[in-house]
């Protein structure tokens, strides 16, 4: 019982972390693109 709820919590936490890192890398790419266009 405790194990299944822990697994569900952990999987949802992992999903949140994965989406967070994805959006963070997207923001980094966007800022890099802006930097590139500004210096050019």
PDB file of N, CA, C, O and CB in Angstrom:
ATOM      1  N   UNK A   1       0.842  -1.195   0.000  1.00  0.00           N
ATOM      2  CA  UNK A   1       0.000   0.000   0.000  1.00  0.00           C
ATOM      3  C   UNK A   1       0.880   1.248   0.000  1.00  0.00           C
ATOM      4  O   UNK A   1       0.737   2.116  -0.862  1.00  0.00           O
ATOM      5  CB  UNK A   1      -0.954   0.004   1.225  1.00  0.00           C
ATOM      6  N   UNK A   2       1.787   1.334   0.968  1.00  0.00           N
ATOM      7  CA  UNK A   2       2.671   2.493   1.054  1.00  0.00           C
ATOM      8  C   UNK A   2       3.590   2.558  -0.166  1.00  0.00           C
ATOM      9  O   UNK A   2       3.897   3.637  -0.673  1.00  0.00           O
ATOM     10  CB  UNK A   2       3.504   2.441   2.350  1.00  0.00           C
ATOM     11  N   UNK A   3       4.020   1.379  -0.625  1.00  0.00           N
ATOM     12  CA  UNK A   3       4.953   1.323  -1.743  1.00  0.00           C
ATOM     13  C   UNK A   3       4.343   1.886  -3.019  1.00  0.00           C
ATOM     14  O   UNK A   3       5.004   2.635  -3.738  1.00  0.00           O
ATOM     15  CB  UNK A   3       5.404  -0.104  -1.973  1.00  0.00           C
ATOM     16  N   UNK A   4       3.090   1.537  -3.311  1.00  0.00           N
ATOM     17  CA  UNK A   4       2.452   1.994  -4.540  1.00  0.00           C
ATOM     18  C   UNK A   4       2.238   3.511  -4.517  1.00  0.00           C
ATOM     19  O   UNK A   4       2.430   4.186  -5.528  1.00  0.00           O
ATOM     20  CB  UNK A   4       1.114   1.272  -4.744  1.00  0.00           C
ATOM     21  N   UNK A   5       1.841   4.035  -3.365  1.00  0.00           N
ATOM     22  CA  UNK A   5       1.635   5.481  -3.266  1.00  0.00           C
ATOM     23  C   UNK A   5       2.966   6.212  -3.388  1.00  0.00           C
ATOM     24  O   UNK A   5       3.035   7.292  -3.974  1.00  0.00           O
ATOM     25  CB  UNK A   5       0.944   5.844  -1.934  1.00  0.00           C
ATOM     26  N   UNK A   6       4.012   5.627  -2.838  1.00  0.00           N
ATOM     27  CA  UNK A   6       5.346   6.217  -2.938  1.00  0.00           C
ATOM     28  C   UNK A   6       5.822   6.219  -4.387  1.00  0.00           C
ATOM     29  O   UNK A   6       6.427   7.186  -4.849  1.00  0.00           O
ATOM     30  CB  UNK A   6       6.344   5.454  -2.049  1.00  0.00           C
ATOM     31  N   UNK A   7       5.543   5.125  -5.100  1.00  0.00           N
ATOM     32  CA  UNK A   7       5.925   5.039  -6.508  1.00  0.00           C
ATOM     33  C   UNK A   7       5.174   6.071  -7.337  1.00  0.00           C
ATOM     34  O   UNK A   7       5.754   6.686  -8.232  1.00  0.00           O
ATOM     35  CB  UNK A   7       5.662   3.632  -7.052  1.00  0.00           C
ATOM     36  N   UNK A   8       3.889   6.266  -7.051  1.00  0.00           N
ATOM     37  CA  UNK A   8       3.096   7.245  -7.788  1.00  0.00           C
ATOM     38  C   UNK A   8       3.620   8.653  -7.531  1.00  0.00           C
ATOM     39  O   UNK A   8       3.731   9.459  -8.455  1.00  0.00           O
ATOM     40  CB  UNK A   8       1.611   7.146  -7.394  1.00  0.00           C
ATOM     41  N   UNK A   9       3.939   8.941  -6.284  1.00  0.00           N
ATOM     42  CA  UNK A   9       4.481  10.248  -5.924  1.00  0.00           C
ATOM     43  C   UNK A   9       5.822  10.475  -6.606  1.00  0.00           C
ATOM     44  O   UNK A   9       6.085  11.559  -7.126  1.00  0.00           O
ATOM     45  CB  UNK A   9       4.633  10.371  -4.401  1.00  0.00           C
ATOM     46  N   UNK A  10       6.670   9.446  -6.603  1.00  0.00           N
ATOM     47  CA  UNK A  10       7.997   9.569  -7.187  1.00  0.00           C
ATOM     48  C   UNK A  10       7.920   9.757  -8.698  1.00  0.00           C
ATOM     49  O   UNK A  10       8.679  10.541  -9.266  1.00  0.00           O
ATOM     50  CB  UNK A  10       8.836   8.344  -6.852  1.00  0.00           C
ATOM     51  N   UNK A  11       7.006   9.040  -9.352  1.00  0.00           N
ATOM     52  CA  UNK A  11       6.872   9.164 -10.805  1.00  0.00           C
ATOM     53  C   UNK A  11       6.345  10.543 -11.190  1.00  0.00           C
ATOM     54  O   UNK A  11       6.779  11.120 -12.187  1.00  0.00           O
ATOM     55  CB  UNK A  11       5.941   8.073 -11.352  1.00  0.00           C
ATOM     56  N   UNK A  12       5.407  11.073 -10.401  1.00  0.00           N
ATOM     57  CA  UNK A  12       4.890  12.413 -10.688  1.00  0.00           C
ATOM     58  C   UNK A  12       5.971  13.463 -10.444  1.00  0.00           C
ATOM     59  O   UNK A  12       6.072  14.440 -11.187  1.00  0.00           O
ATOM     60  CB  UNK A  12       3.645  12.714  -9.823  1.00  0.00           C
ATOM     61  N   UNK A  13       6.769  13.262  -9.411  1.00  0.00           N
ATOM     62  CA  UNK A  13       7.870  14.181  -9.119  1.00  0.00           C
ATOM     63  C   UNK A  13       8.895  14.151 -10.247  1.00  0.00           C
ATOM     64  O   UNK A  13       9.416  15.190 -10.653  1.00  0.00           O
ATOM     65  CB  UNK A  13       8.540  13.821  -7.776  1.00  0.00           C
ATOM     66  N   UNK A  14       9.178  12.951 -10.748  1.00  0.00           N
ATOM     67  CA  UNK A  14      10.121  12.800 -11.849  1.00  0.00           C
ATOM     68  C   UNK A  14       9.599  13.494 -13.104  1.00  0.00           C
ATOM     69  O   UNK A  14      10.362  14.112 -13.846  1.00  0.00           O
ATOM     70  CB  UNK A  14      10.382  11.314 -12.131  1.00  0.00           C
ATOM     71  N   UNK A  15       8.283  13.383 -13.333  1.00  0.00           N
ATOM     72  CA  UNK A  15       7.676  14.025 -14.499  1.00  0.00           C
ATOM     73  C   UNK A  15       7.792  15.543 -14.389  1.00  0.00           C
ATOM     74  O   UNK A  15       8.080  16.221 -15.376  1.00  0.00           O
ATOM     75  CB  UNK A  15       6.196  13.609 -14.639  1.00  0.00           C
ATOM     76  N   UNK A  16       7.568  16.074 -13.184  1.00  0.00           N
ATOM     77  CA  UNK A  16       7.681  17.514 -12.953  1.00  0.00           C
ATOM     78  C   UNK A  16       9.118  17.975 -13.198  1.00  0.00           C
ATOM     79  O   UNK A  16       9.352  19.007 -13.827  1.00  0.00           O
ATOM     80  CB  UNK A  16       7.236  17.872 -11.513  1.00  0.00           C
ATOM     81  N   UNK A  17      10.071  17.200 -12.694  1.00  0.00           N
ATOM     82  CA  UNK A  17      11.487  17.550 -12.873  1.00  0.00           C
ATOM     83  C   UNK A  17      11.867  17.507 -14.350  1.00  0.00           C
ATOM     84  O   UNK A  17      12.585  18.379 -14.839  1.00  0.00           O
ATOM     85  CB  UNK A  17      12.392  16.595 -12.063  1.00  0.00           C
ATOM     86  N   UNK A  18      11.378  16.479 -15.061  1.00  0.00           N
ATOM     87  CA  UNK A  18      11.691  16.361 -16.482  1.00  0.00           C
ATOM     88  C   UNK A  18      11.132  17.533 -17.272  1.00  0.00           C
ATOM     89  O   UNK A  18      11.828  18.090 -18.121  1.00  0.00           O
ATOM     90  CB  UNK A  18      11.145  15.054 -17.037  1.00  0.00           C
ATOM     91  N   UNK A  19       9.891  17.917 -17.010  1.00  0.00           N
ATOM     92  CA  UNK A  19       9.299  19.051 -17.718  1.00  0.00           C
ATOM     93  C   UNK A  19      10.001  20.345 -17.335  1.00  0.00           C
ATOM     94  O   UNK A  19      10.146  21.247 -18.161  1.00  0.00           O
ATOM     95  CB  UNK A  19       7.796  19.153 -17.416  1.00  0.00           C
ATOM     96  N   UNK A  20      10.435  20.434 -16.090  1.00  0.00           N
ATOM     97  CA  UNK A  20      11.142  21.629 -15.638  1.00  0.00           C
ATOM     98  C   UNK A  20      12.476  21.793 -16.330  1.00  0.00           C
ATOM     99  O   UNK A  20      12.830  22.894 -16.752  1.00  0.00           O
ATOM    100  CB  UNK A  20      11.348  21.583 -14.146  1.00  0.00           C
ATOM    101  N   UNK A  21      13.227  20.694 -16.451  1.00  0.00           N
ATOM    102  CA  UNK A  21      14.527  20.777 -17.116  1.00  0.00           C
ATOM    103  C   UNK A  21      14.347  21.061 -18.598  1.00  0.00           C
ATOM    104  O   UNK A  21      15.169  21.746 -19.206  1.00  0.00           O
ATOM    105  CB  UNK A  21      15.325  19.479 -16.915  1.00  0.00           C
ATOM    106  N   UNK A  22      13.269  20.533 -19.185  1.00  0.00           N
ATOM    107  CA  UNK A  22      13.020  20.767 -20.601  1.00  0.00           C
ATOM    108  C   UNK A  22      12.723  22.239 -20.851  1.00  0.00           C
ATOM    109  O   UNK A  22      13.263  22.833 -21.784  1.00  0.00           O
ATOM    110  CB  UNK A  22      11.858  19.894 -21.098  1.00  0.00           C
ATOM    111  N   UNK A  23      11.869  22.830 -20.025  1.00  0.00           N
ATOM    112  CA  UNK A  23      11.540  24.244 -20.186  1.00  0.00           C
ATOM    113  C   UNK A  23      12.752  25.113 -19.880  1.00  0.00           C
ATOM    114  O   UNK A  23      12.929  26.170 -20.484  1.00  0.00           O
ATOM    115  CB  UNK A  23      10.364  24.634 -19.279  1.00  0.00           C
ATOM    116  N   UNK A  24      13.588  24.671 -18.942  1.00  0.00           N
ATOM    117  CA  UNK A  24      14.787  25.429 -18.596  1.00  0.00           C
ATOM    118  C   UNK A  24      15.749  25.441 -19.774  1.00  0.00           C
ATOM    119  O   UNK A  24      16.328  26.482 -20.084  1.00  0.00           O
ATOM    120  CB  UNK A  24      15.470  24.836 -17.346  1.00  0.00           C
ATOM    121  N   UNK A  25      15.930  24.308 -20.432  1.00  0.00           N
ATOM    122  CA  UNK A  25      16.820  24.255 -21.591  1.00  0.00           C
ATOM    123  C   UNK A  25      16.242  25.067 -22.740  1.00  0.00           C
ATOM    124  O   UNK A  25      16.990  25.681 -23.501  1.00  0.00           O
ATOM    125  CB  UNK A  25      17.053  22.800 -22.030  1.00  0.00           C
ATOM    126  N   UNK A  26      14.908  25.076 -22.875  1.00  0.00           N
ATOM    127  CA  UNK A  26      14.266  25.891 -23.895  1.00  0.00           C
ATOM    128  C   UNK A  26      14.531  27.360 -23.645  1.00  0.00           C
ATOM    129  O   UNK A  26      14.823  28.104 -24.582  1.00  0.00           O
ATOM    130  CB  UNK A  26      12.766  25.623 -23.935  1.00  0.00           C
ATOM    131  N   UNK A  27      14.435  27.791 -22.401  1.00  0.00           N
ATOM    132  CA  UNK A  27      14.702  29.182 -22.049  1.00  0.00           C
ATOM    133  C   UNK A  27      16.154  29.529 -22.330  1.00  0.00           C
ATOM    134  O   UNK A  27      16.455  30.624 -22.804  1.00  0.00           O
ATOM    135  CB  UNK A  27      14.368  29.442 -20.573  1.00  0.00           C
ATOM    136  N   UNK A  28      17.059  28.593 -22.037  1.00  0.00           N
ATOM    137  CA  UNK A  28      18.479  28.817 -22.307  1.00  0.00           C
ATOM    138  C   UNK A  28      18.720  28.978 -23.801  1.00  0.00           C
ATOM    139  O   UNK A  28      19.476  29.858 -24.214  1.00  0.00           O
ATOM    140  CB  UNK A  28      19.325  27.657 -21.754  1.00  0.00           C
ATOM    141  N   UNK A  29      18.086  28.139 -24.615  1.00  0.00           N
ATOM    142  CA  UNK A  29      18.250  28.229 -26.060  1.00  0.00           C
ATOM    143  C   UNK A  29      17.700  29.545 -26.589  1.00  0.00           C
ATOM    144  O   UNK A  29      18.300  30.155 -27.474  1.00  0.00           O
ATOM    145  CB  UNK A  29      17.560  27.056 -26.750  1.00  0.00           C
ATOM    146  N   UNK A  30      16.572  29.987 -26.061  1.00  0.00           N
ATOM    147  CA  UNK A  30      15.965  31.246 -26.488  1.00  0.00           C
ATOM    148  C   UNK A  30      16.863  32.418 -26.131  1.00  0.00           C
ATOM    149  O   UNK A  30      17.074  33.311 -26.951  1.00  0.00           O
ATOM    150  CB  UNK A  30      14.580  31.424 -25.849  1.00  0.00           C
ATOM    151  N   UNK A  31      17.394  32.425 -24.915  1.00  0.00           N
ATOM    152  CA  UNK A  31      18.274  33.516 -24.493  1.00  0.00           C
ATOM    153  C   UNK A  31      19.560  33.515 -25.314  1.00  0.00           C
ATOM    154  O   UNK A  31      20.098  34.576 -25.629  1.00  0.00           O
ATOM    155  CB  UNK A  31      18.599  33.401 -22.991  1.00  0.00           C
ATOM    156  N   UNK A  32      20.053  32.331 -25.659  1.00  0.00           N
ATOM    157  CA  UNK A  32      21.260  32.230 -26.475  1.00  0.00           C
ATOM    158  C   UNK A  32      20.992  32.761 -27.879  1.00  0.00           C
ATOM    159  O   UNK A  32      21.840  33.420 -28.481  1.00  0.00           O
ATOM    160  CB  UNK A  32      21.756  30.772 -26.538  1.00  0.00           C
ATOM    161  N   UNK A  33      19.796  32.463 -28.390  1.00  0.00           N
ATOM    162  CA  UNK A  33      19.409  32.940 -29.717  1.00  0.00           C
ATOM    163  C   UNK A  33      19.305  34.460 -29.726  1.00  0.00           C
ATOM    164  O   UNK A  33      19.756  35.111 -30.669  1.00  0.00           O
ATOM    165  CB  UNK A  33      18.073  32.311 -30.151  1.00  0.00           C
ATOM    166  N   UNK A  34      18.711  35.025 -28.679  1.00  0.00           N
ATOM    167  CA  UNK A  34      18.595  36.478 -28.560  1.00  0.00           C
ATOM    168  C   UNK A  34      19.983  37.107 -28.469  1.00  0.00           C
ATOM    169  O   UNK A  34      20.254  38.133 -29.093  1.00  0.00           O
ATOM    170  CB  UNK A  34      17.745  36.860 -27.324  1.00  0.00           C
ATOM    171  N   UNK A  35      20.845  36.487 -27.693  1.00  0.00           N
ATOM    172  CA  UNK A  35      22.213  36.974 -27.547  1.00  0.00           C
ATOM    173  C   UNK A  35      22.931  36.961 -28.897  1.00  0.00           C
ATOM    174  O   UNK A  35      23.643  37.905 -29.239  1.00  0.00           O
ATOM    175  CB  UNK A  35      22.984  36.121 -26.520  1.00  0.00           C
ATOM    176  N   UNK A  36      22.740  35.893 -29.651  1.00  0.00           N
ATOM    177  CA  UNK A  36      23.390  35.748 -30.953  1.00  0.00           C
ATOM    178  C   UNK A  36      22.903  36.819 -31.928  1.00  0.00           C
ATOM    179  O   UNK A  36      23.699  37.411 -32.657  1.00  0.00           O
ATOM    180  CB  UNK A  36      23.128  34.349 -31.530  1.00  0.00           C
ATOM    181  N   UNK A  37      21.594  37.063 -31.936  1.00  0.00           N
ATOM    182  CA  UNK A  37      21.047  38.057 -32.860  1.00  0.00           C
ATOM    183  C   UNK A  37      21.443  39.469 -32.446  1.00  0.00           C
ATOM    184  O   UNK A  37      21.600  40.343 -33.300  1.00  0.00           O
ATOM    185  CB  UNK A  37      19.521  37.939 -32.929  1.00  0.00           C
ATOM    186  N   UNK A  38      21.606  39.702 -31.147  1.00  0.00           N
ATOM    187  CA  UNK A  38      21.994  41.033 -30.676  1.00  0.00           C
ATOM    188  C   UNK A  38      23.455  41.324 -30.991  1.00  0.00           C
ATOM    189  O   UNK A  38      23.795  42.448 -31.358  1.00  0.00           O
ATOM    190  CB  UNK A  38      21.748  41.160 -29.171  1.00  0.00           C
ATOM    191  N   UNK A  39      24.318  40.330 -30.854  1.00  0.00           N
ATOM    192  CA  UNK A  39      25.738  40.550 -31.114  1.00  0.00           C
ATOM    193  C   UNK A  39      26.021  40.596 -32.612  1.00  0.00           C
ATOM    194  O   UNK A  39      27.046  41.134 -33.031  1.00  0.00           O
ATOM    195  CB  UNK A  39      26.578  39.453 -30.454  1.00  0.00           C
ATOM    196  N   UNK A  40      25.146  40.053 -33.401  1.00  0.00           N
ATOM    197  CA  UNK A  40      25.319  40.041 -34.857  1.00  0.00           C
ATOM    198  C   UNK A  40      24.785  41.309 -35.484  1.00  0.00           C
ATOM    199  O   UNK A  40      24.849  41.470 -36.703  1.00  0.00           O
ATOM    200  CB  UNK A  40      24.626  38.831 -35.470  1.00  0.00           C
TER     201      UNK A  40
END
